[in-house]
Amino acid sequence: MIRENQEKHAASLPTPRGIRRACGKELYRTLKRLKHYVPEEKVQEAVELYYKRVVGHLEWIAQNHSNRKRLADWWDEAVCGEIAKLWGVDRDRLSRAFRDAFGG
C-alpha cells in the first residue's frame, strides 16, 4: 500500500516535446532580456543544442527540478559558452540574462 502511494506521487520524467518547448521558451525569454537580435536559424540551432544537453542529463535535471540556482549553474557550465559563441554575445551577459529569465 505504501509503495503504491509513493509511485503514484513520484514525479515522472518530462516528454521530449515538453523538454523542447521548455528549452525554446527559456531561450526566448533570455533573448528578450539580452535585447540583441539573433537570426531565427541560430535561435533554432541553440534550442537543439540546449535540448540535446538536457536530454543527456535528464535524470540529474529531474532530480534537481526545484533548485533553480543549481540548474542555472549547470546551464552556465554545460550550455552557455557554446550558445554565446553561436549568437556572438558575451558569455557573462548571456549568463546574467538567462538567470534573470530562468529565476536562478
C-alpha positions in Angstrom: 0.0 0.0 0.0 2.7 2.5 0.9 4.8 1.6 -2.2 1.8 2.2 -4.4 1.2 5.6 -2.9 4.9 6.6 -3.4 4.8 5.5 -7.0 1.6 7.4 -7.6 3.0 10.7 -6.4 6.5 10.3 -7.8 7.4 12.9 -10.5 7.6 11.4 -13.9 10.2 12.4 -16.5 9.1 15.1 -19.0 8.3 14.1 -22.6 10.7 15.1 -25.4 8.1 17.5 -26.7 7.8 19.2 -23.3 11.6 19.4 -23.0 11.9 21.0 -26.4 9.2 23.5 -25.7 10.7 24.4 -22.3 14.1 24.9 -23.9 12.7 27.2 -26.5 10.7 29.3 -24.0 13.8 29.7 -21.8 16.0 30.8 -24.7 13.2 33.1 -26.0 13.0 34.8 -22.5 16.8 35.1 -22.4 16.9 36.7 -25.8 14.3 39.3 -24.8 16.4 40.3 -21.8 19.6 40.4 -24.0 18.0 43.0 -26.3 20.2 41.6 -29.1 19.0 40.4 -32.5 19.7 36.8 -33.3 18.6 35.3 -36.6 15.9 32.6 -36.4 18.2 29.9 -37.7 20.7 30.5 -34.9 18.0 30.5 -32.3 16.8 27.1 -33.6 20.3 25.8 -33.6 20.7 27.0 -29.9 17.4 25.3 -29.0 18.6 22.0 -30.5 22.0 22.3 -28.7 20.2 23.0 -25.4 17.7 20.2 -25.9 20.4 17.7 -26.5 22.3 18.7 -23.4 19.1 18.5 -21.3 18.3 15.0 -22.6 21.8 13.9 -21.9 21.5 15.0 -18.2 17.7 14.3 -17.8 17.9 12.2 -14.7 20.0 14.8 -12.8 17.8 17.7 -14.0 14.7 15.8 -13.0 16.1 15.2 -9.5 17.0 18.9 -9.1 13.9 20.4 -10.8 13.0 22.5 -7.9 16.5 24.0 -7.4 16.7 26.8 -10.0 20.1 28.1 -8.8 21.7 24.7 -9.3 20.0 24.3 -12.7 21.2 27.7 -13.8 24.8 26.8 -12.6 24.6 23.7 -14.7 23.4 25.7 -17.7 26.4 28.1 -17.2 28.8 25.2 -17.3 27.3 23.0 -20.0 25.5 25.2 -22.4 26.2 28.9 -22.0 29.6 29.1 -23.7 28.5 27.4 -26.9 25.4 29.4 -27.2 27.3 32.7 -26.5 29.7 31.8 -29.3 26.9 30.8 -31.7 25.0 34.0 -31.0 28.1 36.2 -30.9 27.4 37.7 -27.5 29.4 38.0 -24.3 29.2 34.8 -22.1 28.7 36.8 -18.9 26.0 38.9 -20.4 24.2 35.8 -21.7 24.5 34.1 -18.3 23.0 37.1 -16.5 20.2 37.3 -19.0 19.5 33.5 -18.6 19.5 33.7 -14.8 17.2 36.7 -14.9 14.8 34.9 -17.2 15.1 31.5 -15.5 14.9 32.6 -12.0 18.2 31.2 -10.8 
